[in-house]
Amino acid sequence: MDTVRKLKYFMKKIAFLVLRSWQEVGLYEGAQRETGIKLRVLHSGDAGRAMYFIEQLFGYLPERKHIGSRFTLSTPDDLESMAEDVDLIFIELNRLQSGGFREKGYFIVPEWVEFGQEVITDPLTRYQGAPRWLKNDLKKIRKTNFQYEISNNPEDFEKFYSTMYLPYVQKRFGAATITKSRNKMSEIWRKGFLFFLLLEGNPVAGALVRVEEEEITETALGILDGAEDYLRMGVTGAIYYHLLDWAAKNNKKYFNVGHTRPFPLDGIYQNKRKWLMSVRPDEDGVMDMGIRFCGSSAEMAGALRRYSFVFQGKDGLGLFCACEGEGGDGAGQLEATFRKFNIKGVGDIAMLSADDPSGKSPDIYLEKQGVKVHLFNGVERLDAWRKSCRTGCGRKAGIPLRFNPKPRM
């Protein structure tokens, strides 16, 4: 990011800090749809922006009970004084504040992360070493015989926005949808182009692409009428495939596929990981979500089993996940977790297990391809690791294990 953009970004954070100087505090109570575990969640911030985070946790959106308000420049202790008998605390944070909450043991979770990949010019080596499931998708795309076209026609922009983009994001995110305005997208379009995927000569999906010197960015995706049939045909993967080919032929070095929610079990996140993309912090977001666990370890491990998320350390990204049951020796769990979540751009994977009643099971970790996978037997041990790491991630904790070079099938 150049100096001018850095200055504008800093001023943007200052402006948001002033405009959102007060936050509403609410309480969500309910049983998770999948596990039946009852949770009490305290949230400070805008209810609309929190909606996606809360829905992902419960499987639905519980009723929000208003319990007060707070000044956003207050300390973490001020919020926790309101958190009587809750299992989790969620707080909307300006990024200028994230460091102080990280030092108090909060996970700093970005609202969005970005995905992308280096552009390989040679088509014969572009997907070398691809896993089986990606090879299957490549065969499907080539067999379907999609075509594509580039457009700078104003009428095509209107058609993309109203018949592809809006229907797709509204069906994908429902009530939690945050749509880009027509004016904002028009501004991006004037600096790039529209990419349409054609089936039998007819546009069925498209992307709005921004061009900046040696990088292209897919800033918005759309599917005609939001149709599930086209989605099942693999149009999103076909767009990646053909845009990457276009980037290679036009001397681009990096293909950024834009913003994705920071939940590794989300289908969009998984699809981008499948396409050998790396994850990185977004460069334009201002607000993060601070998350802290307050409940018992056994309950948290069960409730968070399907609530993995990417978090931001001071100098890099990490990933949190949970497993039920005690850690034990944990070697198999660590290996399976590495295979399930490993992605370029994440330096640490922190896994929470239930408390060991005997207190004798040690925390353990393994290191593979520069990634450290940790297993913590309890919330308190996880918190201690978080607080002791100056960067928020990176410190090795517990007993090291050797990685099994032969993955279990």
C-alpha positions as CSV (number, residue, x, y, z in Angstrom):
1,M,0.0,0.0,0.0
2,D,1.5,3.3,-1.1
3,T,1.9,6.3,1.2
4,V,-1.2,8.2,0.0
5,R,-3.4,5.1,0.4
6,K,-2.0,4.5,3.9
7,L,-2.9,8.0,4.9
8,K,-6.4,7.7,3.5
9,Y,-6.9,4.4,5.2
10,F,-5.7,5.9,8.6
11,M,-8.1,8.8,8.2
12,K,-10.9,6.4,7.4
13,K,-10.3,4.6,10.7
14,I,-10.3,7.9,12.6
15,A,-13.5,8.9,11.0
16,F,-15.2,5.6,11.9
17,L,-13.9,5.9,15.4
18,V,-15.6,9.3,15.8
19,L,-18.8,8.4,14.0
20,R,-19.2,5.2,16.1
21,S,-18.3,6.6,19.5
22,W,-21.2,4.8,21.2
23,Q,-22.3,1.2,21.0
24,E,-25.5,-0.6,21.9
25,V,-24.9,-3.6,24.1
26,G,-27.2,-6.6,23.6
27,L,-27.7,-10.2,24.9
28,Y,-28.4,-13.2,22.7
29,E,-29.7,-16.3,24.4
30,G,-30.7,-19.7,22.9
31,A,-29.8,-23.2,22.1
32,Q,-27.6,-24.0,19.1
33,R,-29.7,-25.5,16.3
34,E,-27.1,-28.3,15.6
35,T,-25.9,-29.2,19.1
36,G,-28.7,-28.1,21.4
37,I,-26.1,-26.4,23.6
38,K,-27.5,-23.3,25.3
39,L,-25.4,-20.2,25.0
40,R,-25.6,-16.6,26.4
41,V,-23.7,-14.2,24.1
42,L,-23.0,-10.6,25.0
43,H,-22.5,-8.3,22.0
44,S,-21.4,-4.7,21.8
45,G,-21.8,-2.9,18.5
46,D,-24.2,-2.6,15.5
47,A,-26.7,-5.5,15.5
48,G,-26.8,-5.5,11.7
49,R,-23.0,-5.9,11.3
50,A,-23.0,-8.7,13.9
51,M,-25.8,-10.6,12.3
52,Y,-23.7,-12.9,10.2
53,F,-21.4,-13.8,13.2
54,I,-24.3,-14.5,15.5
55,E,-26.2,-16.6,12.9
56,Q,-23.1,-18.7,12.2
57,L,-22.8,-19.5,15.9
58,F,-26.4,-20.4,16.7
59,G,-27.6,-21.6,13.3
60,Y,-30.3,-18.9,13.4
61,L,-30.7,-15.4,14.8
62,P,-32.0,-15.3,18.4
63,E,-33.9,-12.3,19.8
64,R,-31.5,-9.5,20.9
65,K,-32.2,-8.1,24.3
66,H,-31.0,-4.6,24.8
67,I,-29.1,-4.2,28.1
68,G,-27.3,-0.9,27.8
69,S,-24.7,1.2,25.9
70,R,-21.0,1.9,26.2
71,F,-18.4,4.5,25.0
72,T,-16.3,2.8,22.4
73,L,-13.0,4.2,23.8
74,S,-13.6,2.4,27.1
75,T,-11.3,-0.4,28.2
76,P,-12.1,-4.1,27.8
77,D,-12.7,-4.3,31.6
78,D,-15.6,-1.9,31.2
79,L,-17.3,-4.3,28.8
80,E,-16.5,-7.4,30.9
81,S,-18.2,-5.8,33.9
82,M,-21.5,-6.2,32.0
83,A,-20.7,-9.8,31.0
84,E,-22.2,-11.6,34.0
85,D,-22.7,-15.3,33.4
86,V,-22.2,-15.3,29.7
87,D,-20.4,-17.8,27.5
88,L,-18.9,-15.5,24.9
89,I,-18.3,-11.8,24.3
90,F,-18.5,-10.3,20.9
91,I,-17.4,-6.7,20.4
92,E,-17.2,-4.6,17.2
93,L,-13.8,-3.0,17.2
94,N,-12.2,-0.2,15.2
95,R,-8.8,-1.5,14.1
96,L,-7.1,1.3,16.0
97,Q,-8.3,-0.5,19.1
98,S,-7.6,-4.1,18.2
99,G,-4.2,-4.3,19.9
100,G,-5.5,-3.5,23.4
101,F,-8.2,-6.1,23.1
102,R,-5.7,-8.7,21.7
103,E,-3.5,-8.2,24.8
104,K,-6.5,-9.0,27.0
105,G,-7.0,-12.4,25.3
106,Y,-9.6,-11.5,22.6
107,F,-9.4,-13.1,19.2
108,I,-9.4,-10.3,16.7
109,V,-11.6,-11.6,13.8
110,P,-11.7,-9.5,10.6
111,E,-15.2,-9.0,9.1
112,W,-13.7,-10.1,5.7
113,V,-10.5,-11.6,4.4
114,E,-9.1,-11.6,0.9
115,F,-8.1,-14.6,-1.3
116,G,-5.8,-14.6,-4.3
117,Q,-3.0,-16.3,-6.1
118,E,0.1,-15.6,-8.1
119,V,-0.4,-15.8,-11.9
120,I,1.5,-18.7,-13.6
121,T,1.9,-17.9,-17.2
122,D,2.5,-21.5,-18.5
123,P,-1.0,-23.3,-18.6
124,L,0.7,-26.7,-18.4
125,T,2.1,-26.0,-14.9
126,R,-0.6,-23.7,-13.6
127,Y,-2.4,-26.5,-11.8
128,Q,0.5,-28.8,-11.3
129,G,0.1,-30.8,-8.1
130,A,-3.6,-30.0,-7.8
131,P,-5.6,-32.2,-5.5
132,R,-8.0,-34.8,-6.9
133,W,-11.1,-32.7,-6.3
134,L,-9.7,-29.7,-8.2
135,K,-8.7,-31.9,-11.1
136,N,-12.3,-33.2,-11.2
137,D,-13.6,-29.6,-11.4
138,L,-11.1,-28.7,-14.2
139,K,-12.4,-31.7,-16.2
140,K,-16.0,-30.6,-15.6
141,I,-15.2,-27.0,-16.7
142,R,-13.5,-28.1,-19.9
143,K,-16.2,-30.6,-20.7
144,T,-19.0,-28.0,-20.2
145,N,-17.2,-25.7,-22.8
146,F,-17.9,-22.4,-21.2
147,Q,-16.9,-19.3,-23.2
148,Y,-16.4,-15.8,-21.9
149,E,-16.5,-12.2,-23.1
150,I,-15.2,-8.9,-21.8
151,S,-17.5,-5.9,-21.8
152,N,-17.3,-2.2,-21.1
153,N,-20.9,-1.5,-22.3
154,P,-23.0,0.6,-19.8
155,E,-26.1,-1.5,-20.6
156,D,-24.2,-4.6,-19.7
157,F,-23.2,-3.1,-16.4
158,E,-26.9,-2.4,-15.5
159,K,-27.8,-5.9,-16.5
160,F,-25.0,-7.4,-14.4
161,Y,-25.9,-5.4,-11.3
162,S,-29.7,-6.0,-11.4
163,T,-30.0,-9.5,-12.8
164,M,-26.8,-11.2,-11.5
165,Y,-25.1,-9.4,-8.6
166,L,-28.1,-8.4,-6.5
167,P,-30.0,-11.8,-6.8
168,Y,-26.8,-13.8,-6.1
169,V,-25.7,-11.9,-2.9
170,Q,-29.3,-11.7,-1.6
171,K,-29.8,-15.4,-1.9
172,R,-26.3,-16.2,-0.6
173,F,-26.4,-14.0,2.5
174,G,-30.1,-13.4,3.1
175,A,-30.9,-10.9,5.8
176,A,-27.2,-10.4,6.5
177,T,-26.5,-9.1,3.0
178,I,-24.4,-6.0,2.7
179,T,-24.6,-5.0,-1.0
180,K,-22.3,-2.6,-2.8
181,S,-24.0,0.4,-4.2
182,R,-24.6,0.9,-7.9
183,N,-22.5,4.1,-7.8
184,K,-19.6,2.4,-6.0
185,M,-19.6,-0.5,-8.4
186,S,-19.8,1.8,-11.4
187,E,-16.7,3.6,-10.2
188,I,-14.9,0.2,-10.1
189,W,-16.2,-0.8,-13.5
190,R,-14.7,2.4,-15.1
191,K,-11.3,1.3,-13.9
192,G,-11.7,-2.3,-15.2
193,F,-14.2,-4.4,-17.0
194,L,-17.1,-6.8,-16.8
195,F,-16.4,-10.5,-17.3
196,F,-19.3,-12.6,-18.5
197,L,-19.3,-16.4,-18.5
198,L,-21.3,-17.7,-21.5
199,L,-23.2,-21.0,-21.9
200,E,-24.3,-21.7,-25.4
201,G,-23.7,-18.0,-26.2
202,N,-25.8,-16.7,-23.3
203,P,-24.4,-14.9,-20.2
204,V,-25.2,-17.0,-17.1
205,A,-22.7,-15.5,-14.6
206,G,-20.3,-12.6,-14.4
207,A,-17.7,-10.7,-12.4
208,L,-16.8,-7.1,-12.0
209,V,-13.0,-6.8,-12.4
210,R,-10.7,-4.0,-11.3
211,V,-7.4,-3.6,-13.0
212,E,-4.4,-2.1,-11.2
213,E,-1.1,-2.3,-13.0
214,E,0.1,-5.9,-12.5
215,E,-2.9,-7.1,-10.4
216,I,-6.5,-7.8,-11.2
217,T,-9.3,-8.0,-8.5
218,E,-12.6,-9.8,-8.8
219,T,-14.6,-7.2,-6.8
220,A,-18.1,-8.7,-7.2
221,L,-19.6,-12.0,-8.5
222,G,-23.0,-12.5,-9.9
223,I,-25.1,-15.4,-11.2
224,L,-28.1,-14.9,-13.4
225,D,-31.2,-14.7,-11.2
226,G,-29.1,-16.2,-8.4
227,A,-30.0,-19.6,-9.9
228,E,-28.8,-22.6,-7.9
229,D,-28.7,-24.7,-11.1
230,Y,-25.9,-22.5,-12.5
231,L,-24.1,-22.6,-9.2
232,R,-24.2,-26.4,-9.2
233,M,-22.7,-26.4,-12.7
234,G,-19.6,-24.8,-11.2
235,V,-19.8,-21.3,-12.7
236,T,-17.8,-19.7,-9.9
237,G,-14.9,-22.1,-10.6
238,A,-15.2,-21.5,-14.3
239,I,-14.9,-17.8,-13.8
240,Y,-11.7,-18.3,-11.7
241,Y,-10.3,-20.6,-14.4
242,H,-10.9,-18.2,-17.3
243,L,-10.0,-15.0,-15.5
244,L,-6.7,-16.6,-14.4
245,D,-6.1,-17.5,-18.0
246,W,-6.9,-13.9,-19.1
247,A,-4.5,-12.5,-16.4
248,A,-1.7,-14.8,-17.7
249,K,-2.2,-13.7,-21.3
250,N,-2.3,-10.0,-20.3
251,N,1.0,-10.1,-18.2
252,K,-0.7,-9.7,-14.8
253,K,1.2,-11.0,-11.8
254,Y,-1.5,-11.5,-9.2
255,F,-5.2,-12.4,-9.2
256,N,-7.1,-11.2,-6.2
257,V,-10.6,-12.8,-5.9
258,G,-11.8,-10.2,-3.4
259,H,-13.5,-10.5,0.0
260,T,-14.8,-13.6,1.8
261,R,-16.1,-14.1,5.3
262,P,-13.5,-15.4,7.7
263,F,-15.1,-18.8,8.3
264,P,-13.1,-21.8,7.0
265,L,-16.2,-24.1,7.0
266,D,-18.1,-21.6,4.7
267,G,-18.7,-23.0,1.2
268,I,-17.2,-19.9,-0.5
269,Y,-14.1,-20.0,1.7
270,Q,-13.7,-23.8,1.0
271,N,-14.1,-23.3,-2.8
272,K,-11.3,-20.7,-2.9
273,R,-9.0,-22.9,-0.8
274,K,-9.7,-25.7,-3.2
275,W,-8.5,-23.6,-6.1
276,L,-5.0,-23.3,-4.5
277,M,-5.6,-19.7,-3.4
278,S,-3.9,-18.1,-0.4
279,V,-5.6,-16.0,2.3
280,R,-4.5,-12.5,3.4
281,P,-5.8,-9.6,5.5
282,D,-8.1,-7.2,3.7
283,E,-6.6,-3.8,3.0
284,D,-9.7,-1.6,3.2
285,G,-11.7,-2.9,6.2
286,V,-11.9,-0.7,9.3
287,M,-13.9,-2.8,11.8
288,D,-13.0,-6.2,13.4
289,M,-14.9,-8.4,15.7
290,G,-13.3,-9.2,19.1
291,I,-14.3,-12.6,20.5
292,R,-13.6,-13.9,23.9
293,F,-14.6,-17.2,25.5
294,C,-16.0,-17.1,29.0
295,G,-17.8,-20.5,29.4
296,S,-16.4,-23.8,30.5
297,S,-13.9,-25.5,28.2
298,A,-16.0,-28.6,27.7
299,E,-19.0,-26.5,26.7
300,M,-17.0,-24.2,24.5
301,A,-15.3,-27.1,22.7
302,G,-18.7,-28.6,21.8
303,A,-20.4,-25.3,20.9
304,L,-17.5,-24.1,18.7
305,R,-17.0,-27.4,16.9
306,R,-18.6,-25.9,13.8
307,Y,-17.4,-22.3,14.4
308,S,-13.9,-22.1,13.1
309,F,-12.6,-18.6,12.2
310,V,-9.6,-16.8,10.9
311,F,-8.1,-14.3,13.4
312,Q,-5.6,-11.4,13.0
313,G,-2.4,-11.4,15.0
314,K,-0.2,-8.3,15.1
315,D,2.0,-9.7,12.3
316,G,-0.1,-12.3,10.6
317,L,-3.2,-14.5,10.3
318,G,-4.0,-17.5,12.5
319,L,-7.0,-19.9,12.5
320,F,-9.1,-21.1,15.4
321,C,-11.0,-24.4,15.6
322,A,-12.3,-26.7,18.3
323,C,-12.7,-30.4,18.9
324,E,-14.8,-32.3,21.4
325,G,-13.3,-34.6,24.0
326,E,-10.0,-34.5,25.8
327,G,-6.8,-33.9,23.8
328,G,-5.0,-36.9,25.0
329,D,-1.8,-37.5,23.0
330,G,-3.6,-35.7,20.1
331,A,-1.2,-36.7,17.4
332,G,-3.9,-37.9,15.0
333,Q,-6.1,-34.8,15.7
334,L,-3.2,-32.4,14.9
335,E,-2.5,-34.2,11.6
336,A,-6.1,-34.3,10.6
337,T,-6.6,-30.6,11.5
338,F,-3.5,-29.6,9.5
339,R,-4.9,-31.4,6.4
340,K,-8.4,-29.9,6.9
341,F,-7.4,-26.3,7.5
342,N,-3.9,-25.7,6.1
343,I,-3.8,-22.8,3.6
344,K,-1.1,-20.5,2.5
345,G,-1.3,-17.3,4.5
346,V,-2.1,-18.8,7.9
347,G,0.8,-19.3,10.2
348,D,-0.9,-20.8,13.3
349,I,-3.8,-23.2,13.8
350,A,-5.0,-23.1,17.4
351,M,-7.3,-25.9,18.4
352,L,-9.4,-26.0,21.7
353,S,-10.2,-29.2,23.4
354,A,-12.1,-29.9,26.6
355,D,-10.4,-29.6,29.9
356,D,-8.4,-32.6,31.1
357,P,-10.0,-33.5,34.4
358,S,-6.7,-34.9,35.7
359,G,-4.8,-31.7,34.7
360,K,-2.0,-33.9,33.4
361,S,-2.6,-33.8,29.6
362,P,0.0,-31.4,28.2
363,D,-0.6,-28.9,25.5
364,I,1.0,-30.1,22.3
365,Y,1.9,-28.8,18.9
366,L,3.4,-29.9,15.6
367,E,5.0,-27.8,12.8
368,K,4.7,-28.6,9.1
369,Q,5.5,-26.4,6.1
370,G,6.0,-23.5,8.4
371,V,2.6,-23.8,10.0
372,K,2.3,-24.5,13.8
373,V,-0.8,-26.5,14.8
374,H,-1.5,-26.3,18.6
375,L,-3.9,-28.3,20.8
376,F,-4.9,-26.6,24.1
377,N,-6.6,-28.6,26.8
378,G,-8.8,-25.8,28.1
379,V,-9.8,-22.2,27.6
380,E,-7.4,-20.9,30.3
381,R,-4.4,-22.5,28.5
382,L,-5.5,-21.1,25.2
383,D,-5.9,-17.7,26.8
384,A,-2.4,-17.9,28.3
385,W,-0.9,-18.6,24.9
386,R,-2.8,-15.8,23.3
387,K,-1.7,-13.3,26.0
388,S,1.9,-14.4,26.0
389,C,2.4,-14.0,22.3
390,R,3.5,-10.5,21.5
391,T,2.3,-10.8,17.9
392,G,-0.9,-12.7,18.8
393,C,0.3,-15.9,17.2
394,G,3.6,-17.6,16.4
395,R,4.8,-18.8,19.8
396,K,5.2,-22.6,20.2
397,A,3.3,-24.0,23.2
398,G,3.4,-27.3,24.9
399,I,5.2,-30.5,23.8
400,P,6.4,-30.8,20.2
401,L,5.3,-33.8,18.1
402,R,6.7,-35.2,14.9
403,F,4.4,-34.9,11.9
404,N,3.5,-38.3,10.4
405,P,4.7,-38.1,6.8
406,K,2.1,-40.7,5.7
407,P,-1.4,-39.1,6.0
408,R,-4.1,-41.4,7.1
409,M,-6.7,-42.2,4.5
